[in-house]
């Protein structure tokens, strides 16, 4: 896709979104175009769900395959009714606990939902964001907004407007800039069309939180990949995704083993004249502070929310530093740590080095 726009970036205060700017963005959406807006998870590239030409612009701007469905963002039950053929009773219980917030539900799609949104399937992914600017924009549209992450397909997801601009400048007319996203990883996707409610993608709502409401919830064992050539029921299912433009590796083992293995591997690459980036925890800083490597501390091993919020920014920071390879440490899988591991597995394409 050739550059079509002089992309404009407009700062907005999340606490008091400027109504005139929100209306300007809504006008663009009504004109069958796209707008980038912040959510609590990552920045989204939005179009009116019910304007197929606008939805197609999402796929063109991202260079995204049509086999990868989009998430429809809503602010009330009226919008939910427009999107789904039936609302299971469980939806109301989940909404009471987790909406607005980073939980996406897979539901039976209403016939009116364009097939480009659903990847041709009879299911639709729906969530209710909590970010005030996302909510203000959906309210101004009075229509659900389809929005994947606002980046080139398969690249690291954007958690700041600058990340978006790096990927989509010239491809979108407007980016609404509200600063860094609070959660930092995408929503959890829960399939309510399965026999047992099934997590297809871990994300901003933890497994433990869902189990407190749905004790029988399960995690999908096998996920379809684009290599199989079939439409995916949910975004985020590919083996390689959220990836930097340089090779990345995930190190697993005890903290001491991981630090030692990362140091050895970094020394090997450095001996070849390569620039090495390391994605580490704050507890690792002492080990790597005089190493001469490009390092980024994503957060404490005891604070998975902090790591999740900084993970994508860390991968992009190391990529922007011009490194030739990125070595990533493992993090505990409790809480949002499960989503962190999922993103690191995808970012590295499953390239794990056991320490």
Secondary structure by P-SEA (a helix, b strand, c coil): ccccccbbbbbbccccccaaaaaaaaaaaaacbbbbbbcccccccccccccaaaaaaaaaaacccccbbbbbbbccaaaaaaccccccaaaaaaaaccccccbbbbccccccccccccccccbbbbbbbccaaaaaaaaaacbbbbbcccccccccccccaaaaaacccccccbbbbccccccccccbbbbcccccccccccccccaaaaaaccccccccccccccccccccccccccccccccccbbbbbbccaaaaaaaaaaaaaaaaaabbbbbbbccccccccccccccccccccccccaaaaaacaaaaaaaaaaacccbbbbbbcccccaaaaaaaaaaaaaccccccc
